[in-house]
Amino acid sequence: MSFEVTQILLNAQSLDGSIRKLAEDNLKQLEEQNFPIFLLSLAHELANNEKPAESRRLAGLILKNSLDAKEASRKLELVRAWISLVNPLKSQIKSTLLMTLASPVKDAGHTAAQVIAKVAAIELPLREWPELVGSLLANMGTPQDPKPAELKQATLETLGYVCEEISPEVLAQEQVNSILTAVVHGMNTSESDNDVRLAATRALCNALDFAQSNFDNDMERDYIMRVICEATFSPEVKIRLAAFECLVSISSAYYSKLSPYMGDLFTITSKAVREDEEGVALQALEFWSSICDEEIEAQEEYGADFPGNSEVPYFKFIKQALPALVPLLLATLTKQEEDQDQEEGAWNLAMAGGTCLGLVARAVGDDIIPLVLPYVQENITKPDWRSREAATYAFGSILEGPSLEQLTGLVRLAFDFILNAVKDENTHVKDTTAWTLRRIFEFLHGPNVEDPVVNENYLPLIMEVLSEGIKDIPNVAEKICGAIYFLAQGYEEIEGTSSPLSPYIQGLIQMLLASVDREDAGESRLRTSAYETLNEIVRCSTEDTSSVIIQLLPVILQKLSNTIEMPVLTSEDREKQSELQGSLCGVLQVIIQKLSALEITNFSILQYADQMMSLFLRVFSCRNSTVHEEAMLAIGALAYVTGVEFAKYMQDFYKYLEMGLQNYDEYQVCAVTVGVVGDICRALDDKILPFCDGIVTQLLNDLSNDRLHRSVKPPIFSCLGDIALAIGENFEKYLVYSMHMLQGAAELSAEGGNEDDELIDYYNQLRHGILEAYSGILQGFKNTKSELMVQYAGHILQFIERICSDPHRDHGVTKAAAGVLGDLADTLGPRAAILFQNSSSYQNFLLECQASDDQILKETAQWALAIIGRVLSQ
């Protein structure tokens, strides 16, 4: 039994909106009426070769989307729904999907392959559908029993998708070996069908993570590498492209196994870069970029003193290839496209070659300079714009990696020329020169540079160049904004009341404000970049320019007010309004933070506080997560400045605070809102009390909600500590519920995460949040009702002992744990004595902390030891 869905599926693709809407409603109704039969009906539609291609394609898409979703909570819901289906019906759907792989309509087989992979992602980890791999391998046939090319192609696609969906440990090694054998056989030149070879090559790319033991075996690895390398010479461009994609994946996953092949790989990749179609050449360059990434990561892990017996492989492939690789990359730089600067997201051979050259510079340092410098000198003044732009790009690309000692002299010699080239007659040259100028300010300017290229004598000329460049076309002006950003950042750490940049602050602000008001400011990210740069100018300003920043405040407020009144008739209007409001709220946050840092300017913020808060509340009416984040952050900064006076805004603001805490889908907004609750607690202290019932209830709901992204949960625990500290003994009514959540999370985080780096990091965040919560609660009850914490003290100490024995704990957790030990003794006094008498591990931990180079950790440990010592002596 199944539903007849063909016409409904066709209607769901109608150009007539009313027909389409009715069909979508019908599909929803069928799904709700009988979900299992709905899935079976879709599978039958997809499998039926007599049905229209359009209905089959949509049936497969809906079926796939009924098994998986991007959003974690929705995905879990769909997985549970599939698992709950009765086995006979699941078997019927799966066998129907497997039959569809043999469809002569390739699109149907391709769609079925994707759906099978989604089912496999659910069932294989549960040790269900054990016959799947065998069934798929049988589809590949034998010399005695050949199978149709369409079936082999769809089967190989399925194997690739399955490998993409599941973890390597899900399959037994024999299954992996069988899959790799089938895939590599499908790639062989003996396979006459190019579509089969292409599917096999793509499948191998997805299956590489499963091939660890095969790559450990010299003979098997040699065979796999030979087949891939042969595929790079295929007459079919798609196969060559897929083969190079395999090599890129191998360069990352199996870098340590590549030594025997690097000579051949250089020959293959260099031939592709010089002679092949652009897509293939780009992948060949990506291979070398990936090798660079591996070697840069190895160097960053160990620094200059790389141990010879290191477990991290580092073979200096780039250094060995340097004399041949650099000329290859330089030759790509003149392959620019006429409109590359204006085209959003443009990527071509010249850009890829320059990017790879930059990575090579980071990998080999000073060794690259003598190979690139002659090219720059030869081409930088040529009449051909391509040569000038390429030389400038090469120069800019090597500014990160070589030592400052080597670079400073070169840049100093070239600096006047570069400043002048910002005015070049060709826009491509101007664009790349502005980018190079930005990199000079980023890497060769600032407090860490002993002999900076940028000095006070140069600033007038630099300002003249920047003021002209920012008026240029949007892509050039955007790069100039980047140059201003890093020029300002170089003065960020200046101590004192004045900066060399001070005389130019007002002019820079005016330049940037003029840029955001340009008619074409929406192009090339110019408006966004100008506002980001304005933020940096404000951050880096010194006390002598505070009056300029104060004058900027009403200007930004007026601009924000204007966005609220602007007509919004189209989605483009809405997008522009959201972008403007997000940027302006961001600028206001930075201004608030800057002016609040000085007593002399603090009053200026208070004067505008009512107006700012009124505008922020109006901004919340725009349903955009980025705007809400920026407005929340600005409100948090305002709460810090206004202190207890912020209480007058709480009544109107509370509903937006609650909305933010309930925003599970846009979890970044929820996370920012949690942080703002903490800011408000610190500002209001016990004046937050009237709103605590709602806030704490929502925070506890968030902790127990599977829909909320787990990264938000550690800051929620910290926030509970902030609330407890703010309201003191009044936290008693929330204590039982909060401690229940904290104890559950403490048990979870004590597991440690084994060797999973991502899980280790998350558990450390969770521990830090839990410890901050314990600290806030203990301190909140310190002077009154400290006895409430006695029943929880044993658990807290046990939790600290468990995490302190974990070698994966991070420094932040160590500091927080030392603090909570002191808080425990300080709050409970003599009642904590028996706890500490029965435990000795805390003492070793605190003594270890006391020997730390971190002064704060050392002092915290000394304080904790002194408090515990006093408790034990009473």
N, C-alpha and C positions, 0 to 999 in steps of 0.2 A: 504493500500500500504506500502510495506517495501522492503528493499534491501535483496538480498540473500548473507549472509555473512559467512556461515558455512565454506566453503573451504578457504576463505581468513583468517579467524581466525585460522584455523588449520595450514595454511602455515606460519602464523606469529609466530608459535612455532616450525618451522622446524629447524633441526640442520644445514641445508644448509644455509649459510649466505646470498647468493644471493636471494634464494626463500623467506627467512624471510624479507629481505629488501624490495623486491617488494610488499609483502603482507602489510607491515607497510605503504608503500607509498599509496597503494590502500585504506587502512583504513582512512588515512589522507585525501585522495581525496574525499571519501564518506562523511566524516565529514564536509568538506568545501563545498561540493556540496549541501547538504541539511541536516543541523544539526538536525532538529526535527525528520526527517525520520530515520536518522542514530541512534538516541537514541531509537526510537521505534523498529527498527530492532534488536538492541542489546537486548532489553527487550523480544522480541519474541523468540530470540535465547535462552536466558536464560530459558524461560518458557517451551520450547518445549522438552518434555520427549523423543522424538525420535531422538534428536540431540546428537552428541558425547559429553561426559562429558568434554573433553578438550576445545571444542569450547564454550560450555555453561559457563565454568568457566572464560575464557578470556572475553567473552561478558559481564559478570557481573562485572569483574574487570575494564574494559574500561568504562562501564556505571557509576560505582562508582567514577572513576577518572574524569568523565565528570561533576561531581557535587561538587567536593571538591578538595582542594589542600593545602599543607602545607604553601606555600608562600601566604601571606595575599592578595597581589594585584591580583594574579592569582585566588585565591578563590573568591574574589569579582567579578571578571570577569565571573566566572562560575555560580555564584549565579544569576547574572543579566541575563545571557543567559537562564537559566532555567525559571526565572520569565517572560521573554519575550515570552515564548512559548504560543501558543493559548491554552485555557483551555480544549477543547475537546481532544487534543492530549496528554496533561499532564494527563488527567483523564484516557485515554487509557493505557498509560505507567504505571500509578499507579495501575490500576486494574489488569494489566498483572503481575506486581510484586507481588501483594497480592495473585493471583492465584498460583504463583510459590511456595509459602510457603507450599502448599499441595503436592509438588512433592515427589514421592517415593525416588528420588535421593537426599539424605540428603545434599550433597554438593551444589546442586542447591538452596535448601531452605535456607541454611546457607548464601550463597552469596546474595540471594534476601533480606534476613533480613538486611544485611549491606547496600544495596542500598536503601531500604525503609527508613532506619534511616537517610541517607544522604538527601533524599527528605524531610523527616520530619523536619530536622534541618533548612531547608530553609522555609518551608511552615507554620509549626505550630506557630512560632513567629509572622507571618503575619496574624494569625487567619484564615489560609486556611487549607484545608483537615481536617475539624472538625470531620468527621466520622471515621478517622483512628483508634483512640483508641477503639471505639465501635466495629469496624470490627475485630480488633485483638482479643478483649476479646471474641467475638462470636466464634472465632476459638477454644477456650478452651473447648467448649461443656458443657454439663450438664449430670447428671446421666441418664436423660431420652434421651438425644441426645449426646452420646459419640462421640468424634472425633478421627481420627487416631493419633497415637503417633508421627509420622513424622510431622504432622501439628502442634501439640501442642509444640513440641520441637522447630521448626522453629519460631513459634509465640512468644514463651518465649524469644528466642534469639533476635527477633525483638524488643520486649518491652525493653529488657536490653540495646540494642544498641541505641534505641530512647532516653532512659533516660540518656545515656552517652553523647549524642549529644546536648541535649537542657538544658536550665536552668529550675530550679524547678518552677519559677513563670509562665512559659508558660502554664502549665497544671492547670486546676481547681482542687480543693481539692477532689471533688467527683471522678474525673478521677484517681487521685493518689490513692485514697482508693480502687477503683476497680482494678487498676493495682496490688497493693500490695496484695489484696485478691487473685487474680488469681496466682500471683507468689508464695505466701506462700502456697497456696493450692497445687501448682505443686511440692513444696518441701516436702510435707507431706509423711509420710510412707505409707499412703493409695494409693499413686501413684506407680504403679507396674513397670513402665518403668524407668530404671536408667538414660537413656539419657534425658528424660523429667525432672527428678529430678535435674540432673546436670545443664541443661539449666535454670531451675527455680532458682537454688542457685546462679548461675552467674548473672542472671537478677536482683536478689535482691541486690547483691553487687553494681550493677550499679544504682539501684533505691534508695539507702539509703539516698542520699541527698534530695530526695523528701519526706522523711518520718518524717520530723520534728514534725508535729502535731501528728502523730501516736506514736512517741516516747515520746511525752508529756503526752499521755494517758496511765496510768498504765496498764490497762487491755490489750490494743493493744500491748504495748511494751513487756509485759510478754509473750504474745502469739508468737510474732516475735522471741524473744530471745529463747523461748522453742524450736521452730521449727529449728532454726539455731543450737542450742546445740545438738538436736537429730541428725541432719545431720552430726555432727562431729563423730558420731558412725556408720555411714553408712558402709556396707561391701565394697562399691565401693570407691577406693582411690581418684579418681577424685572429687567425691562429698565431701569427707572429706576435701580435699585440698581447694575446693571452699568455704566450710563452714567456715574454719579458715580464709580465705581471707575476708569473711564477718565480722568476729569478729575483724580483724585488722582494717578494715574501721570504724566499730562502735567504737572501742577504741579511735579513733581520732575525729570522727564526733559527738559522743554522750558520751564522757568521763563523763560528769556530771550526766548521768543517770545510771551509771554502779554499784553503791554501792550495790544494792540488789543481784547482780549476781556474785560478785568477788570471793566468796568462791567456787562456782561451776565452775567458769571459771578457777580458779587455778587448780582444780582437773582435768578438761578436758585438759588443756594445758600441765600440767606436765605429764599426762598419754601419750599424743601424743609425747612429747619430749623423753620420756623414751622408748616407745614401737612402735611408728608408723614409717612408711617409711620416708626417709629423707626429701622429699619435704613437707610433712605434718608437720613434726617436726620443720622444718625451719619456717613455717608460725605460728606455736604455739609460737616459740621464738619471732617472729616479733610482736606478740600481746603485749608482755611485753616490747619490745623495744619501741613500739608506746606509751604505757602508760608512759614510762620514758620520751619520747619526750614531752608529754603534761605537765608533772609535772616540767620538767626542764624549759620549756617555761614560766609556771606560776611563778616559782621562779625568773627567770631572769626579768620578768616584775615588780615584787614587791621587789626583794631582800630578805634580811633576815627578814624584818618586814612585814610579810604577814598579811594583815588586815582580821579579821574574817568575816567582812561583805562584802568582795570583790565580785564583779560580776564575777570575773574569778574563776571558780571552781578549787579547789585543795584539794583532799581527802587523800593524802599521802598513796595511795594504795601500792606503792613500799615499803615504810617504814614498813607498816603492814605485807607485804608478805615476808620481808627480811629474816627471819630465815629459811624459807622453799625455797625461790626463789634462794638464793645464792648457796646452795648445789646442787640444780638442774642444775644451770648454770655451776658450777665447774665440775660436772660429764660429761658435754658435751666436755670439753676441751681436753680429751684424745681420742676423736673420729676423730683424724686427718687422712688425706689421704696422702699416700706416696709421691705423686707428687704435693701437693697443692702449694708449694712455687714456683715451676717452671711454673705452669699453669696460663696463663693470665686470670684474671677475675674469678678465682676459688672461690667457695662459698660452704661451707659445715657446718656441725653441730658445729664443733669446732670453726670455724671463727664466726658463728652467735652467739654462746654462749659467746665468748670473747667480741664481739661487744656489746651485751646486758649487760654483766657485766660492761663494761666501762660506759654505760649509767646509770646503777644502781648506780655506784660510783658517777656520777655527780648529780644524783637525791637525794641521801641520805648523801653524804659527809663522815664524819669521821666514821659513824656507820658501814660502810662496812669493815673497816680494821680488827677488831677482828674476822670477819667471813672468811676472805680470807687468812690472815697471817698464820694460822696453816696449811692450805692446801699448801701454798708455802713452808713453812719450812719442811713439811713432804716429799714433792716430788722433791724439787729442786736438790737433790744430788743422786737420785735413778739411778741405772744403766740403766733402761729402758728409751730410749730417749723420748717416748711419755709423760712420767711423768715429765721429766725435762722441756720439751718444754711447757707443759700445765702449770706448776708452773710459768715459766718465763712469759708466756702469761697472766696469772692471775695477776701477779705483775705489769706488764706493763699496764694492762687495768685499774687499780685503781689509776693511777698517776694523773688523772684529776678529781677533785671533792673534795676529802678530803683536809683539811687545810694544809698549808705549815708546820705549827708547828708539825702536826702529821706525815707528810710524810718525812720531812728532816732527822729526826733521823733514820727512817727505811732505807731510800735510802743510807744514809752514811754507815750504817752497811753492806749493801748489795753491795756497789759500787765496791769494789775490786773483789768480786765474779763475778759480772756482766761483768766487764772488762775482766776477765779471761775467762768467758764463751763464749766470742766472738770467742775464739779459740777452742770451743768444737769440738769433733770428728764428730758430726752429723750436717748435713747442716740445718735441720729444727730448731735445737736448736740455731745454729749460727744466722740464719735468724731472729728468734723471739728475740734473745738477742740484735741484732743490732737495731731492731725496739724499744725495751725497752730502750736502751741507747739513742736513738733519743728522746723518750718521756721524759726521765730524763732531757736532755738538753733543751727541749721545755718548761717544766713546773717548773723545780726546778733550773733554772740557768738564771741569768740576773739581771738587776738593781733593780727589784722589790723584789728580794729574799734577806732578811736580812742576812741569814746565808747560803750562797750557798754551795752546795756539791762540785761544781767545783771551785777549787782555783789554784793559780799559782803553788803550790807544786804538784798538780795532773796532770798538763798539759803535762809534758814530758811523763808520762805513758799513758795518753789519746791519745797523738799523735802517740805513738808507736803502740797502739791497732788499731787506725784508719788507719794508714799506711799499716798495715798487712791486716786488714779487707777489705779494698777497692780493694785488689788484688784477693779476693775470687770470687766465682761464681757470675754471674750477679745479682741475686735476693738479695744476701747478700751485695754485693758491693753497690747496689742501696740504701739499708737501711743505710749503712755507710755514703753515700752522704747526706742522710737526717739528720743523726747525726751531721755531719760537719756543715750543714746549720744552725741548731739551736744552735750549739756551737758558731758559729760566730755571730749569731743574738743576743746572750746574751751580746755581747760587743758592739752592734751597737750604744748605747746611751752614750758611754764613752766620756767624755769631755777631751780635751787636745790633745797633739801631738803624744801620744803613747798609746798602749793597751797591756794587757798581751798576746794577740794573735800575736802581731807584730813579735816576733822572729820566728814564725811558718808560717807566711803568704806565703813566697816563697815555702816552702815545701808543703803546702796545695795546692797551685796553680799547682805545678808540679804533685802532685798526681792526681788531677782532670783532667789535660790535658792528663796524661797517660791513664786515664779511658776512655775518649772520643775517644781515638785512638785504643782501644781494638777491636779485630776482632768480639767479641761478645757484643759490646756496644749497639747494637740494641735490645738486649733482656732485658726484665724486666724494660724497661724505663731507663736503666742505663745512656745512653748518655744524654738524656734530663735532668735527675736528676743531673748529674754532671755539666752540663752547668748552671742550675738554682742555684746550690750551688756555682759555680764560681762567678755568679752575686752577691750572698750574701757576699762572701769573699771580693769582690771589694768594695761593699757598706759599709762594716763594717771596712775597712782598715783605718788607721790613717796616719797623715802626714809623720811619720817616715818611712813608707813603700811605699811612693809615687813613688820612683824610681823603685820598683818592678812592680807596676801597669803600669808605663811608658814602661817597658820592655815587658809587656804582650801585649801591643797594636799592635806592628808589627806582633807578633805571630798570633793574632786573624785575623788581616788583611790578612796574608798569607793563613790562613785556609779558609777564605771567598773567596779569589781569587782561591784557589784550587777547591772549589765547583763549580765555574763557568766553569772550564775547565773539570770537571769530565764527563766521558761518560755516557749518559742517553739513555739506550736501552730498558728498560722495565718500567712498572708502579712502580715497587719496587725501581728502580733506581731514578725515579722522586720523589717518596715519601721520599727517604733518602736524596736527594739533598735539597728538600724543608725543611725538618726537620733541616738539618745542617745550611742552610742559615738563617732560622728563629732564631735558637739558637744563631748563631754568630752575627747577627744584634742586638739581644737583649743584648749580652755581650758588644758590642761596644757602645750601648746606655748608659749602666751603667758606662763604663769606661769614656766616654765623660762627663757625669754628675759629676763623682767623680773628675776627673782631672780639670774640669773647675771651681770647687768650690775654688780652691787655686790659687793665682796669680803665685806662684812658678812653678806650673805644667800646667797652662793655655796655655803657649807657645807650649808645647808638642802637644797639640791637633791641634793647628794651623799649625804645621809642617806637620801633616798627613792629614789635611783637604781635600786637593785635591785628594789624593789617596782614602780616605774614600768615598768621594762623587762620584768618578768615579766607585767604586765598588757598591755602593748603586744603581746607575743608571743601572748598568748591571744586578743587582739582579731583578729589576723590569721586566725584560724580562721573568722571570719565572711566569707563571700564577697561583700563589697560594696566597690565601687571607691572610694566617698567615704570610707568608714571607713579603707580602706587608705592613701589619700592623707593623711588627717589623722594616722594613726598614724605613717606614714613621716616626715612633717614634724616631729612631736614627737620621734621618735628622732633625727633630724638635729640638733635643738636640744640634745637630751641628749648626743649625741656631742661637740658643741662644748664643753659644760660639763665633761664627765668627762675629756676629753682621752685620754691613753694608757690610762687605766683602762677605757675602753670596749672594749678588746681582749677582756676576759673574757666579753663578751656575743656576740662575733662567731660563735662556733661554733654557737650556737642560732639566731642571727639570720640567718645566711648563707642558709639555704634560702628565707627570705621575701624576702631581697634578690634572690636569683636569680629567684624567681617574679615579682617586680615588674619586673625587667629583661626578662622574657619575655612580659609582658602587652601584646601588640600591639593587642588589640581595645580595651582601656580605656587608651588611650595616655597619658592624663593621669597614671595611676598609674605608668606606665613613666617619664615625664618627672620626676615627683617622686622616684622611686627613683634615677634618674641623679643628681639633685641631692644626695640623701643619700649616695651613694657619694663624691661630692666632699667633703661635710662630714666623713665618716669618714676620708678620706685626710688631711685637714688635722688631724684629731684624733690619728690613730694614727701618722702618718709611715710609717717603714718597717715598723712592726708590722702593716701591712695586707698585707705581702708574701705570707703563706701563702694568701691568698684571691685573689691577683691573677690567677692562671691562669684561674680560672673567670670572674672579673669581666671581664677584658679580652676573653676569648673571646666572652662574651655581648655585650659592647659592640660588637665588630667584626661579630658576626652581626646585631645590630640595624641597624647602618649599611648592611648589604647587603640588608636585608629590605624588599621592596616593601610588605608589609602594614603596616609601622609608619608612623604619620603623620609627615610630613616635619618638623613643628615640633619633634620630639624629637631630631632629628639634630644641630643645632648644639650643644645642651648636652652631647651625647655626646662631641663633639670636645673641648669644654672639660674634660670629666671625664677624658679621656685625658691631658690636660695636668696635671690634679691628681694622677693616679696617678704619672706620670713624675716630678713634683716630689717626691712622697712617697717613692718607692723609689729615686730616683737612678739609679746605674749598672745596677741590676737591671732597668731597663726595656729593656735591650739586646735581650732575647729577643723583645720585642713590637715593636721599632722598625720592621723592614721592613714588617710587615703594617700597622702604624699609618700609616706614611708613605705607603704605597700608597693607603690610604683618603683621607688628607689631600690628597694631590696630585690625586686624582680630583675631590674636592669643591672644591678650589681652582680647578681648570679650569672647573668648572660655575659657581661663584659669580662668576668673573671676567667672565662674560657680561654681568652688570649688570642684566638684567631689562627693558631698553628703557624703555618708558613705562608699564609695568604696575605700579601702586603696590604691589599685594600681593606681586608677585614681587620688586620692589626691596627691600621690607621683609624678605622671607625671605632674599634673598641677603646682605643686611647682617647678619642674624642668623647666617647660615652663615659669613660671613667672620670675624665676631667670635669664633665658636667655634673656627674653624681657627687664628686668630691666638693665642688663649689656649692651644690645644694646642701650637703651636710654641713659645710662651714657656715653658710648663711643661717641655717636652722639652729645650729648650736649657739652661734653668737646672738641670735634673736632671743633665745631663751636664757641667756647667760645670767641676767640680773633678776629675772623672775621666772618661776616655773621650770627651772633647770631639771627638776626631778622627772619631768615628762620624758626626758631623753635617756634615762637610766636603762629602760627596757630595750633600747635600740643600741646601746653602747657596745655590747659584745659583738653584734653583727658588724658594726662600723669598723671595729678594730680587726675583726677577722677578714673583712673585705680588703682593708689596707695591707694586711700581712700577705694576702694572696696575690695582690697585684705587685707588691714590692718584690716578690720572688720571681716575677715574670721578667725575663731578659728583654722582652719587646716593649716594655713600658717606655714612654717618651719622657723628655725632660719636664714638660708641663705637668704631667701626671705626678712625677716625683715631687715637684715643688708643692703641688696641691695636697698630696698625701702628707707631707711633712707638716703643712699648715693645719690640716684636720686633726692630726695627732695632738698638736698643741691646743687646738680648740676643744677637743674632747676633755683633756685634763683641766683646761681653764674653766670650762662650763660646769663640769660635774664635780670638780674639786675632790675631796676625800672619797667620794663615792666611786671615783675612777681608780682608786688605788689598787683594789683587788684585781682589776683587769690587767693593769700594767705589771703587777707582781707575777701574774700567771703567764706572762708573755715576755720573751727575751728578744725576739726577732726585730721588734720595733726599734730597740736600742742600736743594734748593728746597722739598721737602715739609716737612722738619724745620724749616727757617727760617720757613716759613709757620705751622707749629705753635707755634714759639717766640713768634710775635707774637700768639698767641691770648689772649683774656681769661680763658680757663679756666686757673687756676693750676696744676692737676695736669698738664694737657697741656703747658703751658709748661715746667714743671720736667722732665717726661719727655723732651721734645725737647732741652732743654739737656743733660741727662744723656747722651742718645744721641749728640748731636753731640760731646760731650767724649770719650766712649768711642771713637767712630769716629776722631776726630782723633788720639787717642793711638795707635790701631792703625796709622794711616797714617804716623805719625811714627817708628815703630819700625823 
